[in-house]
Amino acid sequence: MQSAFGINPAAVTGGWPEAPALALRPGPADLSGEELWEGWTERLLFDTVASAVPGARAVLRRLVELGGTASYDDIQDHFAGHPETPIAQGKIGGTLTSIRAVRRWVGPDNRADVLERDERARIYRIEPVFVEGLNRAFDLADARPDLLCQEPVSG
């Protein structure tokens, strides 16, 4: 039939370009499942980041950017006039309750928290072993915003 229409199958298939390789989208499965500390893995850190409300996620990211430790005042000052995620003075603690709530559902079966608060010293602290894992979690969050919790719709 092909010869009846003058088609040379060898010429047609030989001239087709090579199909491009499919780029796989990164996902949580790309993160390490190895324990970092106290049952926490990169995957659990990502699940925490993805499940937290956007304001808590922004505060957690800021703490990671600062190396894992910052004073209450530094965090409040940063977010008081933040162009994308403004958080009123004194509301940071309430915003961060999302991290504590998520931890109950996502974290390991022990009591180790990603984010610690020292009320007496007035600082927020992330365990140093988590900072690099959280950086990878935020990289994935940037690449796949579709995996993140969004603000609840009000009204």
BAMAR-891425 format. One line per 5 residues: their letters; for each residue x, y, z of N, C-alpha, C, O, CB. Coordinates in Angstrom, 3 decimals, always signed. Each point is the difference from the previous one (the first is absolute). Glycine has a CB too. Example, Ala and Ser with C-alpha at 12.3 -4.5 7.8 and 13.67 -1.06 7.14 Angstrom:
residues 2
AS = +13.190 -5.690 +7.800 -0.890 +1.190 +0.000 +0.900 +1.200 +0.000 +1.036 -0.019 +0.665 -2.928 -1.154 +0.581; +1.542 +2.223 -1.966 +0.820 +1.190 +0.060 -0.770 +1.090 +0.730 +0.509 +1.108 +0.169 +0.675 -1.736 -2.314
This chain:
residues 155
MQSAF = +0.821 -1.178 +0.000 -0.821 +1.178 +0.000 +0.872 +1.252 +0.000 -0.290 +0.964 -0.708 -1.520 -2.223 +1.906; +2.884 +1.241 -0.399 +0.860 +1.172 +0.044 +0.640 +0.274 -1.354 +0.127 +1.152 -0.415 +0.308 -1.604 +2.826; -0.030 -0.623 -3.102 +0.629 +0.208 -1.306 -1.024 +0.517 -1.012 +0.360 +0.731 -0.924 +1.303 -2.559 +1.428; -2.924 +1.458 -0.340 -1.039 +0.492 -0.900 -0.128 +1.506 +0.079 -0.329 +0.648 -0.994 -0.876 -2.804 +1.236; +1.463 +2.727 +0.938 -0.085 +1.447 +0.183 +1.365 +0.672 -0.116 +0.118 +1.214 +0.163 -2.102 -1.566 +1.304
GINPA = +3.005 -0.438 -1.748 +1.332 +0.556 -0.182 +0.701 +0.366 +1.284 +0.859 +0.881 +0.013 -1.638 -0.057 -2.152; +0.419 -1.498 +3.231 +0.630 +0.296 +1.295 +1.095 -1.023 +0.244 -0.220 -1.206 -0.106 -1.923 +2.213 +1.031; +3.305 -0.514 -0.603 +1.121 -0.864 +0.354 +0.097 +0.011 +1.522 +0.458 +0.993 +0.565 +0.797 -0.527 -2.765; -1.672 -1.544 +2.893 +0.007 +0.004 +1.468 +1.366 +0.284 +0.602 +0.086 +0.639 +1.049 -1.944 -2.242 -1.142; +2.923 +1.146 -0.544 +1.346 +0.238 +0.531 +0.330 +1.484 -0.025 +0.627 +0.507 +0.930 +0.092 -2.780 -1.709
AVTGG = -1.124 +2.966 -0.253 +0.293 +1.426 -0.106 -0.809 +0.803 +1.004 +0.503 +0.968 +0.570 +0.025 -1.274 -2.986; -1.777 -0.087 +2.638 -0.866 +0.745 +0.918 +0.488 -0.147 +1.430 +0.186 +1.001 +0.692 -2.129 -1.335 -2.236; +2.153 -0.882 +1.995 +0.400 -0.199 +1.393 +1.418 +0.457 +0.240 +0.331 +0.409 +1.113 -1.891 -2.321 -0.962; +2.403 +1.858 -1.155 +1.379 +0.441 +0.188 +0.113 +1.499 +0.155 +0.972 +0.483 +0.581 -0.239 -2.430 -1.890; -1.705 +2.706 +0.803 +0.073 +1.444 +0.070 -0.679 +0.608 +1.223 +0.057 +1.215 +0.189 +0.025 -1.252 -2.631
WPEAP = -0.714 -0.769 +3.262 -0.691 +0.535 +1.172 +1.002 +0.348 +1.085 +0.960 -0.735 +0.233 -2.996 -0.619 -0.786; +1.808 +2.473 +1.209 +0.924 +0.356 +1.089 -0.203 -0.933 +1.198 -1.064 -0.589 +0.190 +1.061 +3.002 -0.957; +1.046 -2.518 +1.548 -0.062 -0.815 +1.225 -0.960 +0.681 +0.971 +0.064 +1.213 +0.200 +2.328 -2.075 -0.520; -3.272 +0.084 +0.913 -0.945 +0.556 +0.971 +0.765 +0.496 +1.222 +0.897 -0.686 +0.490 -2.728 -0.870 -1.300; +1.485 +2.743 +1.305 +0.702 +0.503 +1.189 -0.320 -0.873 +1.210 -1.095 -0.547 +0.128 +1.027 +2.894 -1.054
ALALR = +1.047 -2.457 +1.798 -0.206 -0.762 +1.236 -1.020 +0.746 +0.857 +0.029 +1.227 +0.095 +2.342 -2.177 -0.170; -3.245 +0.211 +0.677 -0.990 +0.613 +0.884 +0.684 +0.466 +1.276 +0.700 -0.764 +0.664 -2.533 -0.696 -1.613; +1.622 +2.704 +1.272 +0.556 +0.527 +1.246 -0.945 -0.402 +1.134 -1.177 +0.363 +0.003 +2.309 +1.609 -1.202; -0.613 -2.701 +2.125 -0.819 -0.413 +1.142 -0.111 +1.159 +0.973 +0.985 +0.678 +0.291 -0.273 -3.087 -0.561; -1.906 +2.629 +0.763 -0.202 +1.054 +0.986 +0.508 -0.476 +1.344 -0.259 -1.133 +0.404 -1.739 +2.014 -1.659
PGPAD = +2.724 -0.016 +1.950 +0.465 -0.417 +1.322 -1.188 -0.186 +0.937 -1.042 +0.633 -0.167 +3.221 +0.584 -0.186; -2.010 -2.070 +1.312 -1.061 -0.250 +0.961 +0.575 -0.423 +1.338 +1.212 -0.175 +0.129 -2.742 -0.465 -1.991; +0.680 +0.476 +2.848 +0.460 -0.395 +1.334 +0.794 -1.305 +0.004 +0.859 -0.197 +0.859 -2.835 +1.367 +0.061; +1.700 -2.054 -1.863 +0.728 -1.274 -0.047 +1.482 +0.212 -0.319 +0.819 -0.887 +0.240 -2.931 -0.257 -0.966; +2.458 +2.318 +0.186 +1.393 +0.298 -0.314 +0.814 +0.357 +1.243 +1.229 +0.037 -0.055 -1.972 +0.742 -2.186
LSGEE = +0.077 -0.522 +3.345 +0.693 +0.366 +1.238 +0.433 -1.244 +0.757 -0.573 -1.078 -0.158 -0.759 +3.196 +0.291; +2.339 -1.948 +0.677 +0.557 -1.126 +0.748 -0.958 -0.494 +1.084 -0.668 +0.778 +0.682 +2.957 +0.114 -1.139; -2.326 -2.205 +0.585 -0.780 -0.621 +1.067 +0.881 -0.392 +1.175 -0.471 -0.602 +0.964 -1.149 -0.229 -2.665; +2.909 +1.176 +1.617 +0.919 -0.322 +1.092 -0.258 +0.922 +1.188 -0.298 +1.184 -0.162 +2.028 -1.987 -1.494; -1.612 +0.244 +2.826 -0.243 +0.784 +1.214 +1.094 +1.043 +0.184 +1.191 -0.302 -0.064 -2.361 -1.659 +1.117
LWEGW = +0.730 +3.204 -0.822 +0.925 +1.089 +0.284 +0.274 +0.096 +1.502 +1.142 +0.138 +0.438 -1.975 +1.097 -2.469; -0.266 -1.314 +2.812 +0.098 +0.107 +1.459 -1.371 -0.276 +0.591 -1.006 +0.505 -0.497 +2.902 +1.179 +0.346; -1.940 -2.473 +1.197 -1.235 -0.241 +0.751 -1.179 -0.434 -0.873 -1.138 +0.385 +0.269 +1.940 +1.290 +1.356; -0.544 -2.466 -2.660 -1.071 -0.497 -0.857 -0.354 +0.896 -1.171 -0.769 -0.410 -0.869 -0.081 -0.698 +2.848; +1.381 +2.301 -2.028 -0.297 +0.935 -1.085 +0.816 -0.353 -1.243 +1.184 -0.323 +0.092 -1.710 +2.128 +1.590
TERLL = -0.123 -1.738 -2.843 +0.638 -0.204 -1.296 -0.255 +1.234 -0.852 -0.816 +0.849 +0.361 +0.538 -3.375 -0.213; +0.973 +2.631 -1.279 -0.279 +1.112 -0.917 -1.451 -0.047 -0.464 -0.638 +1.041 -0.160 +3.042 -1.036 -0.594; -2.916 -1.191 +0.542 -1.393 -0.137 -0.449 -0.969 +0.546 +1.050 -0.950 +0.702 -0.347 +1.594 -2.726 -1.004; -0.416 +1.709 +2.627 -0.870 +0.531 +1.057 +0.146 +1.514 +0.121 -0.974 +0.696 +0.287 +1.149 -2.879 +0.939; +1.031 +2.694 -1.443 +0.188 +1.453 +0.030 -0.789 +0.649 -1.140 -0.632 +1.039 +0.194 +2.931 -1.325 +0.841
FDTVA = -2.262 -0.325 -2.225 -0.786 +0.548 -1.109 -1.491 -0.064 +0.308 -0.730 +0.960 -0.246 +2.525 -1.654 -1.364; -2.244 -0.429 +2.145 -1.417 -0.128 +0.328 -0.426 +1.068 +1.007 -1.124 +0.498 -0.057 +1.254 -2.967 -0.394; +0.761 +2.816 +1.362 -0.283 +1.064 +0.969 -0.106 +1.341 -0.718 -0.949 +0.753 +0.221 +2.154 -2.036 +1.589; -0.236 +1.579 -2.666 -0.007 +1.248 -0.761 -1.254 +0.082 -0.867 -0.660 +1.038 -0.045 +3.182 -1.009 +0.038; -2.845 -1.113 -0.676 -1.138 +0.000 -0.920 -1.332 +0.132 +0.727 -0.946 +0.565 -0.547 +2.280 -1.963 -1.009
SAVPG = -1.422 +0.883 +2.783 -1.264 -0.012 +0.733 -0.247 +1.255 +0.821 -1.139 +0.285 +0.372 +1.343 -2.725 -0.293; +0.851 +3.190 +0.206 -0.158 +1.224 +0.804 -0.688 +1.078 -0.827 +0.131 +0.033 -1.223 +1.934 -0.601 +2.561; -2.798 +1.447 -0.663 -0.627 +1.124 -0.700 +1.101 +0.923 -0.512 +1.101 +0.009 +0.551 -3.194 -0.157 +0.897; +1.810 +0.926 -2.497 +1.041 +0.821 -0.629 +0.769 +0.919 +0.951 +1.212 +0.146 -0.156 -2.597 -0.237 -1.855; +0.730 +0.707 +2.979 +0.718 +0.881 +0.927 +1.022 -0.761 +0.833 +1.130 +0.458 +0.170 -3.136 +1.010 -0.084
ARAVL = +1.618 -2.616 +0.429 +0.927 -0.816 +0.794 +1.137 -0.508 -0.874 +1.148 -0.064 +0.440 -3.024 -0.615 +1.092; +1.560 +0.321 -2.762 +1.025 -0.455 -0.936 +1.007 +1.122 -0.266 +1.202 -0.256 -0.074 -2.854 -1.340 -0.984; +1.174 +2.833 +0.914 +0.884 +1.144 -0.244 +0.913 +0.251 +1.197 +1.181 +0.297 -0.177 -2.919 +0.712 -1.326; +1.207 -1.125 +2.713 +0.816 +0.196 +1.198 +1.055 -1.103 +0.093 +1.164 +0.274 +0.294 -3.107 +0.844 +0.889; +1.543 -2.348 -1.431 +0.940 -1.114 +0.040 +1.106 +0.199 -1.039 +1.172 -0.242 +0.286 -3.011 -1.292 +0.510
RRLVE = +1.469 +1.972 -1.992 +1.008 +0.265 -1.045 +0.968 +1.087 +0.450 +1.208 -0.117 -0.203 -2.859 -0.553 -1.573; +1.127 +1.720 +2.384 +0.866 +1.093 +0.473 +0.986 -0.515 +1.039 +1.175 +0.364 -0.029 -3.006 +1.303 -0.416; +1.370 -2.500 +1.352 +0.897 -0.572 +1.003 +1.086 -0.851 -0.654 +1.152 +0.028 +0.434 -3.031 -0.019 +1.225; +1.528 -0.753 -2.682 +0.992 -0.803 -0.731 +1.010 +0.925 -0.668 +1.203 -0.260 +0.042 -2.902 -1.577 -0.435; +1.217 +2.921 -0.226 +0.897 +0.970 -0.642 +0.984 +0.596 +1.005 +1.135 +0.321 -0.354 -2.932 +0.204 -1.314
LGGTA = +1.367 -0.377 +2.906 +0.849 +0.578 +1.048 +0.870 -1.048 +0.693 +0.662 +0.307 +0.992 -2.393 +1.448 -0.652; +1.738 -2.975 -0.844 +0.846 -1.042 +0.574 -0.651 -0.804 +1.103 +0.645 -0.861 +0.599 +1.238 +2.271 -1.181; -3.151 -1.147 +0.863 -0.723 -0.818 +0.961 -0.305 +0.660 +1.335 -0.718 -0.577 +0.816 +1.783 -1.295 -1.904; -0.540 +3.061 +1.328 -0.262 +0.679 +1.272 -0.235 +1.486 -0.239 +0.732 +0.642 -0.754 +0.678 -2.336 +1.979; -2.438 +2.234 -0.573 -0.279 +1.434 -0.080 -0.809 +0.413 +1.218 -0.706 -0.806 +0.606 +0.756 +0.749 -3.137
SYDDI = +0.070 +1.310 +2.868 -0.765 +0.514 +1.143 -1.443 +0.250 -0.431 -0.302 +0.164 -1.182 +2.386 +0.897 +2.175; -2.954 -1.040 +0.001 -1.407 +0.321 -0.266 -0.090 +1.352 -0.716 -0.728 +0.149 -0.981 -0.007 -1.476 +3.025; +1.492 +2.313 -1.531 -0.065 +1.356 -0.554 +0.455 +0.045 -1.454 -0.610 +0.688 -0.820 +1.006 +0.215 +3.108; +0.686 -1.641 -2.618 +0.480 -0.021 -1.390 -1.067 -0.547 -0.939 -0.222 +0.541 -1.083 +2.569 -0.838 +1.907; -2.997 -0.764 -0.406 -1.033 -0.603 -0.845 -1.203 +0.936 -0.112 -0.533 +0.191 -1.093 +1.301 -2.499 +1.772
QDHFA = -1.193 +2.884 +0.424 -1.143 +0.921 -0.044 +0.305 +1.218 -0.863 -0.849 +0.441 -0.776 +0.161 -1.211 +3.056; +1.893 +1.315 -2.149 +0.368 +1.169 -0.808 +0.014 -0.345 -1.488 -0.435 +0.799 -0.831 +1.800 +0.084 +2.749; -0.870 -2.063 -2.248 +0.077 -0.408 -1.405 -1.398 -0.113 -0.625 -0.209 +0.428 -1.135 +2.351 -1.659 +1.637; -3.082 +0.664 +0.228 -1.319 -0.259 -0.567 -1.003 +1.127 +0.219 -1.070 -0.012 -0.608 +1.526 -2.370 +0.967; -0.140 +3.351 +0.488 -0.944 +1.096 +0.260 -0.340 +0.753 -1.286 -1.160 +0.352 -0.219 +2.083 -0.131 +2.546
GHPET = +0.058 +0.027 -3.168 -0.259 +0.721 -1.248 +0.344 -0.829 -1.224 +0.310 +0.547 -1.058 +0.128 +1.574 +2.254; -0.489 -3.424 -1.056 +0.372 -0.882 -1.111 -0.957 +0.193 -1.175 -1.216 +0.015 +0.194 +2.175 -1.688 +1.436; -0.423 +1.821 -2.853 -0.875 +0.276 -1.152 -0.903 -1.171 -0.421 -1.081 +0.225 -0.544 +2.829 +1.345 -0.204; -1.320 -2.805 +0.992 -0.795 -1.153 -0.436 -0.751 -0.686 +1.127 -1.113 -0.489 -0.195 +2.751 +0.178 -1.602; -1.027 +0.276 +2.982 -0.612 -0.701 +1.131 +0.074 +0.884 +1.246 +0.766 -0.297 +0.917 -0.136 -1.956 -1.910
PIAQG = -1.404 +3.321 +1.039 +0.049 +0.832 +1.211 -0.669 -0.720 +1.179 -1.081 -0.574 -0.128 +1.060 +2.660 -1.303; +0.691 -2.033 +2.558 -0.553 -0.581 +1.227 +0.119 +1.075 +1.065 +1.095 +0.485 +0.283 -0.463 -2.899 -0.922; -1.744 +2.779 +1.221 -0.026 +1.089 +0.981 +0.868 -0.319 +1.212 +0.173 -1.161 +0.370 -2.477 +1.757 -1.133; +2.847 +0.457 +1.373 +0.796 -0.160 +1.221 -0.799 -0.808 +1.012 -1.192 +0.243 +0.187 +2.393 +1.949 -0.603; -0.568 -3.128 +1.054 -0.652 -0.804 +1.018 -0.817 -1.171 -0.545 -0.544 -0.777 +0.786 +0.482 +2.817 +0.569
KIGGT = -0.039 -2.187 -2.665 -0.787 -1.085 -0.585 +0.874 -1.167 -0.489 -0.527 -1.016 -0.452 -1.178 +2.719 -0.214; +3.020 -1.565 +0.752 +0.901 -1.047 -0.485 -0.264 -1.306 +0.738 -0.099 -1.054 -0.627 +1.838 +2.784 +0.061; -1.852 -1.674 +1.882 -0.237 -1.214 +0.788 -1.276 -0.708 -0.416 -0.020 -1.225 -0.110 +1.232 +2.268 +2.004; -2.269 -0.293 -2.126 -1.251 -0.595 -0.456 +0.132 -0.597 -1.385 -0.577 -1.048 -0.292 -0.658 +2.674 +1.685; +1.991 -0.961 -2.241 +0.239 -0.511 -1.349 +0.747 -1.323 +0.064 -0.276 -0.914 -0.777 +0.318 +3.258 -0.126
LTSIR = +0.902 -2.443 +1.827 +0.819 -1.205 +0.095 -0.720 -1.180 +0.649 +0.541 -1.105 +0.021 +1.425 +2.589 +0.102; -3.158 -1.281 +0.400 -0.743 -1.145 +0.540 -0.298 -1.013 -1.103 -0.214 -1.180 +0.277 -0.804 +2.662 +1.489; +1.004 -1.023 -3.008 -0.194 -0.920 -1.131 +1.108 -1.053 -0.032 -0.262 -1.171 -0.277 -0.880 +3.004 -1.030; +2.369 -1.424 +1.587 +1.133 -0.955 -0.013 -0.192 -1.031 +1.103 +0.216 -1.193 -0.211 +1.346 +2.965 -0.709; -1.962 -1.317 +2.075 -0.215 -0.923 +1.123 -1.150 -0.969 -0.314 +0.090 -1.190 +0.304 +0.758 +2.950 +1.315
AVRRW = -1.913 -1.256 -2.218 -1.139 -0.855 -0.338 +0.385 -1.016 -1.075 -0.371 -1.171 +0.082 -1.206 +3.040 +0.517; +2.318 -1.417 -1.599 +0.435 -0.896 -1.071 +0.904 -1.083 +0.561 -0.088 -1.157 -0.412 -0.089 +3.023 -1.258; +1.035 -1.508 +2.596 +0.943 -0.937 +0.588 -0.716 -1.215 +0.606 +0.504 -1.121 -0.063 +1.048 +3.040 +0.521; -2.711 -1.685 +0.118 -0.762 -1.113 +0.582 -0.410 -1.019 -1.046 -0.071 -1.194 +0.292 -0.755 +2.735 +1.464; +0.554 -1.083 -2.976 -0.468 -0.890 -1.057 +1.132 -0.531 -0.865 -0.076 -1.121 -0.504 -2.055 +2.367 +0.503
VGPDN = +3.175 -0.456 -0.173 +1.037 -0.325 -0.965 +1.264 -0.554 +0.644 +0.625 -0.904 -0.556 -1.552 +2.671 -0.889; +1.311 -1.252 +2.586 +1.297 -0.336 +0.590 +0.123 -1.430 +0.479 -0.966 -0.763 -0.009 +1.116 +3.095 +0.663; +1.051 -2.680 -0.237 +0.222 -1.356 +0.520 -0.783 -0.224 +1.289 -0.566 +0.934 +0.569 +2.849 -0.956 -1.611; -2.305 -1.210 +1.484 -0.806 -0.368 +1.173 +0.640 +0.372 +1.328 -0.361 -0.566 +1.032 -0.544 -1.276 -2.375; +1.828 +2.761 +1.343 +0.581 +0.462 +1.266 -0.400 +1.463 +0.193 -0.866 +0.505 -0.715 +2.839 -2.136 +0.533
RADVL = -1.377 +2.281 +1.096 -0.405 +1.378 +0.294 +0.960 +1.041 -0.572 -0.113 +1.179 +0.334 -0.960 -2.028 +1.731; +2.013 +0.443 -2.917 +0.971 +0.940 -0.558 -0.689 +0.956 -0.974 -0.703 -0.434 -0.913 +2.540 -1.280 +1.178; -1.634 +3.004 -0.067 -0.587 +1.024 -0.866 +1.039 +0.539 -0.968 +1.195 +0.000 +0.295 -2.823 +0.605 +1.510; +1.171 -0.146 -2.959 +0.871 +0.663 -0.964 +0.375 +1.373 +0.535 +1.157 +0.415 -0.079 -2.219 -1.672 -1.844; +0.080 +1.955 +2.465 +0.186 +1.367 +0.467 -0.173 +0.053 +1.504 -1.009 -0.451 +0.541 +0.197 +1.357 -2.736
ERDER = +1.816 -0.348 +2.866 -0.071 +0.168 +1.450 -0.088 +1.485 +0.318 +0.556 +0.836 -0.712 +0.764 -2.967 +1.099; -2.024 +2.445 +0.687 -0.099 +1.382 +0.476 +0.539 +0.059 +1.411 -0.394 -0.780 +0.867 -1.614 +1.243 -2.334; +2.902 +0.459 +1.683 +0.539 +0.229 +1.341 -0.599 +1.308 +0.501 +0.472 +1.086 -0.335 +1.713 -2.346 -0.166; -3.225 +1.134 +1.305 -0.728 +1.180 +0.483 +0.889 +0.918 +0.843 -0.094 +1.224 -0.098 -2.011 -2.575 +0.074; +2.962 +0.758 +0.848 +0.852 +0.803 +0.884 +1.030 +0.807 -0.793 +0.209 +1.183 +0.267 -0.525 -2.895 +1.537
ARIYR = +0.958 +1.063 -2.784 +1.001 +0.685 -0.816 -0.627 +0.748 -1.177 +0.670 +0.789 -0.667 +0.979 -2.537 +1.331; -2.932 +1.497 -0.916 -0.742 +0.621 -1.096 +0.640 -0.266 -1.358 +0.251 +0.913 -0.786 -0.996 +0.845 +2.373; +1.003 -3.067 -1.838 +0.543 -0.390 -1.294 -0.778 -1.186 -0.567 -0.597 -0.792 +0.729 +2.870 +1.631 -0.039; -2.242 -0.929 -2.015 -0.476 -1.172 -0.724 +1.240 -0.752 -0.429 +1.020 +0.596 -0.345 -3.175 +0.538 -0.460; +2.053 -2.460 +0.831 +1.169 -0.808 -0.336 -0.429 -1.249 -0.760 -0.968 -0.668 +0.363 +2.179 +1.532 +1.670
IEPVF = -0.472 -1.164 -3.090 -0.165 -1.234 -0.756 +1.270 -0.808 +0.232 +1.102 +0.543 -0.069 -2.629 +0.537 -1.710; +1.383 -2.361 +2.051 +1.167 -0.867 +0.174 +0.912 +0.159 -1.209 -0.479 -0.058 -1.132 -0.857 -1.595 +2.525; +2.629 +1.850 -1.189 +0.917 +0.186 -1.134 -0.052 -1.130 -1.039 +0.185 +0.256 -1.189 +1.275 +1.001 +2.744; -1.708 -2.496 -1.125 -0.057 -1.110 -0.968 -1.186 +0.129 -0.949 -0.015 -0.649 -1.046 +1.124 -0.818 +2.730; -2.098 +2.284 -1.351 -1.173 +0.163 -0.849 +0.163 +1.087 -1.062 -0.732 +0.005 -0.989 -0.623 -0.782 +2.900
VEGLN = +2.289 +1.683 -1.724 +0.095 +1.165 -0.884 +0.212 -0.420 -1.456 -0.705 +0.495 -0.879 +1.638 +0.842 +2.786; +0.010 -2.229 -2.185 +0.245 -0.429 -1.379 -1.195 -0.772 -0.564 -0.372 +0.194 -1.157 +2.832 -0.289 +1.651; -3.058 -0.773 +0.314 -1.188 -0.735 -0.447 -1.160 +0.939 -0.292 -0.746 -0.213 -0.956 +1.488 -1.752 +2.298; -0.900 +2.998 -0.527 -1.055 +0.980 -0.255 +0.304 +0.814 -1.257 -0.917 +0.366 -0.736 +0.446 -0.245 +3.203; +1.743 +0.165 -2.718 +0.353 +0.682 -1.251 -0.440 -0.822 -1.203 -0.552 +0.545 -0.955 +2.506 +0.541 +2.092
RAFDL = -1.714 -2.396 -1.098 -0.438 -0.867 -1.098 -1.531 -0.051 -0.080 -0.571 -0.032 -1.090 +2.674 -1.342 +1.350; -2.752 +1.366 +0.896 -1.464 +0.009 +0.018 -0.537 +1.285 -0.635 -0.968 -0.044 -0.760 +0.980 -1.384 +2.843; +0.602 +2.559 -1.780 -0.445 +1.267 -0.592 +0.320 +0.067 -1.491 -0.757 +0.600 -0.763 +1.090 +0.514 +2.978; +0.779 -1.721 -2.644 +0.297 -0.064 -1.429 -1.102 -0.761 -0.730 -0.457 +0.422 -1.062 +2.931 -0.330 +1.546; -2.898 -1.213 +0.091 -1.085 -0.771 -0.605 -1.305 +0.789 +0.038 -0.767 -0.022 -0.962 +1.899 -2.117 +1.645
ADARP = -1.383 +2.832 +0.416 -1.216 +0.824 +0.113 -0.019 +1.085 -1.070 -1.055 +0.313 -0.552 +0.978 -0.758 +3.025; +1.248 +1.023 -2.770 +0.077 +1.020 -1.055 -0.266 -0.617 -1.373 -0.645 +0.613 -0.852 +2.294 +0.690 +2.238; -1.144 -2.526 -1.590 -0.180 -0.672 -1.287 -1.421 -0.536 -0.175 -0.499 -0.095 -1.121 +2.919 -0.507 +1.158; -3.064 +0.254 +1.073 -1.332 -0.617 -0.062 -0.973 +0.685 +0.953 -0.434 -0.618 +0.972 +1.494 -1.564 -1.594; -1.413 +3.438 +0.373 -0.944 +0.682 +0.893 -1.366 -0.682 +0.048 -0.782 +0.247 +0.918 +1.978 +1.874 -1.401
DLLCQ = -1.485 -2.971 -0.494 -1.276 -0.715 -0.010 -0.108 -0.986 +1.163 -1.098 -0.462 +0.313 +1.031 +0.710 -2.798; +1.181 -0.575 +3.126 -0.003 -0.946 +1.124 -0.219 +0.683 +1.352 -0.089 -0.677 +1.024 +1.618 -0.771 -2.346; -1.616 +2.776 +1.333 -0.053 +0.743 +1.257 -1.419 +0.338 +0.432 -0.887 +0.211 -0.827 +3.102 +0.716 +0.271; -2.407 -0.882 +1.867 -1.256 +0.463 +0.593 -0.179 +1.474 -0.365 +0.959 +0.771 +0.025 -0.790 -2.450 +1.904; -1.374 +2.055 -2.260 -0.311 +1.394 -0.317 -0.801 +0.595 +1.152 -0.504 -0.723 +0.859 +0.517 +0.242 -3.356
EPVSG = -0.123 +1.793 +2.503 -0.811 +0.679 +1.021 -1.427 -0.528 -0.073 -0.530 -0.192 -1.095 +1.983 +2.275 +0.975; -2.077 -2.318 +1.259 -1.403 -0.404 -0.047 -0.860 +1.115 -0.570 +0.240 +1.179 +0.259 +0.124 -2.684 +1.709; -1.354 +1.127 -2.736 -0.913 +0.985 -0.578 -0.943 +0.460 +1.090 -0.644 -0.815 +0.660 +0.796 -0.232 -2.964; -0.234 +2.355 +2.494 -0.881 +0.525 +1.051 -1.309 +0.459 -0.611 -0.075 +0.381 -1.169 +2.060 +0.326 +2.543; -3.012 -0.757 -0.539 -1.222 +0.610 -0.358 -1.060 -0.719 -0.587 -1.047 +0.575 -0.295 +2.345 +1.078 +0.107
